[in-house]
Amino acid sequence: MAKSKGNDKEEKFKFPSHFGSHASMIVVEETEKLADEKLVCLKDEHGTYVTERNRLDNKEADPNRYVTTRLNKLFARKEEKKSQ
């Protein structure tokens, strides 16, 4: 049986879900700048994004969290790391 070296621990995911929007992700200062009660600014592993308040904690995926333009930024960063 092979022994584990102890550095094989996975980093715990920092957000309540991978695709949903949650109140714990709100960026208060940026939300106040929006000056719209129906919108909030949230921060996840890919950066900040704006979505509607009714999307928070509703146990559904939020299309604003995974829109293609945001994911393209992620893939661009991965490509940069590979080329270094």
C-alpha positions as CSV (number, residue, x, y, z in Angstrom):
1,M,0.0,0.0,0.0
2,A,1.4,3.4,-0.9
3,K,1.6,6.1,1.7
4,S,0.3,9.6,1.3
5,K,2.9,12.4,1.7
6,G,0.5,14.7,3.4
7,N,0.5,17.4,0.8
8,D,-2.2,15.8,-1.2
9,K,-5.0,17.9,0.5
10,E,-7.4,19.6,-1.8
11,E,-8.1,23.2,-1.2
12,K,-11.7,23.7,0.1
13,F,-14.0,25.5,-2.3
14,K,-14.5,29.1,-0.9
15,F,-18.1,29.6,-2.0
16,P,-21.4,27.9,-1.1
17,S,-21.8,26.5,-4.6
18,H,-20.1,26.4,-8.0
19,F,-22.8,28.0,-10.0
20,G,-25.3,29.7,-7.7
21,S,-25.2,33.3,-6.3
22,H,-25.3,33.7,-2.6
23,A,-25.6,36.6,-0.1
24,S,-22.2,35.7,1.4
25,M,-20.6,36.7,-1.9
26,I,-21.9,40.4,-2.0
27,V,-19.4,43.2,-2.3
28,V,-21.2,45.9,-0.4
29,E,-19.2,48.9,-1.7
30,E,-19.7,48.0,-5.3
31,T,-23.4,47.2,-4.8
32,E,-23.9,50.7,-3.3
33,K,-22.3,52.2,-6.4
34,L,-25.0,50.5,-8.6
35,A,-27.7,52.6,-7.0
36,D,-30.3,50.0,-7.9
37,E,-32.2,48.0,-5.2
38,K,-32.8,45.1,-7.6
39,L,-29.1,44.6,-8.4
40,V,-26.1,43.4,-6.4
41,C,-22.4,43.0,-7.1
42,L,-20.9,39.7,-6.1
43,K,-17.4,38.2,-6.1
44,D,-16.4,34.6,-6.9
45,E,-13.3,32.7,-7.9
46,H,-13.3,34.5,-11.3
47,G,-13.8,38.0,-10.1
48,T,-16.8,40.3,-9.7
49,Y,-20.1,40.3,-11.5
50,V,-23.5,41.9,-11.3
51,T,-26.8,40.0,-10.9
52,E,-30.3,40.5,-9.6
53,R,-31.1,40.2,-5.9
54,N,-33.8,37.6,-6.6
55,R,-31.0,35.2,-7.8
56,L,-29.4,35.1,-4.3
57,D,-29.7,31.8,-2.3
58,N,-32.5,30.4,-4.5
59,K,-30.7,27.1,-5.1
60,E,-30.6,27.6,-8.8
61,A,-27.6,28.3,-11.1
62,D,-27.1,32.0,-11.9
63,P,-26.4,32.6,-15.7
64,N,-24.6,35.9,-14.7
65,R,-22.1,33.9,-12.8
66,Y,-21.0,31.7,-15.6
67,V,-21.5,33.9,-18.7
68,T,-18.9,33.1,-21.4
69,T,-17.1,36.4,-21.1
70,R,-16.2,35.7,-17.5
71,L,-15.1,32.2,-18.3
72,N,-12.9,33.4,-21.1
73,K,-10.9,35.4,-18.6
74,L,-10.3,32.3,-16.6
75,F,-9.1,30.3,-19.6
76,A,-6.8,33.2,-20.7
77,R,-5.2,33.1,-17.2
78,K,-4.6,29.4,-17.5
79,E,-3.0,29.8,-20.9
80,E,-0.7,32.4,-19.6
81,K,0.5,30.1,-16.8
82,K,1.2,27.3,-19.3
83,S,3.3,29.6,-21.4
84,Q,5.5,30.7,-18.5
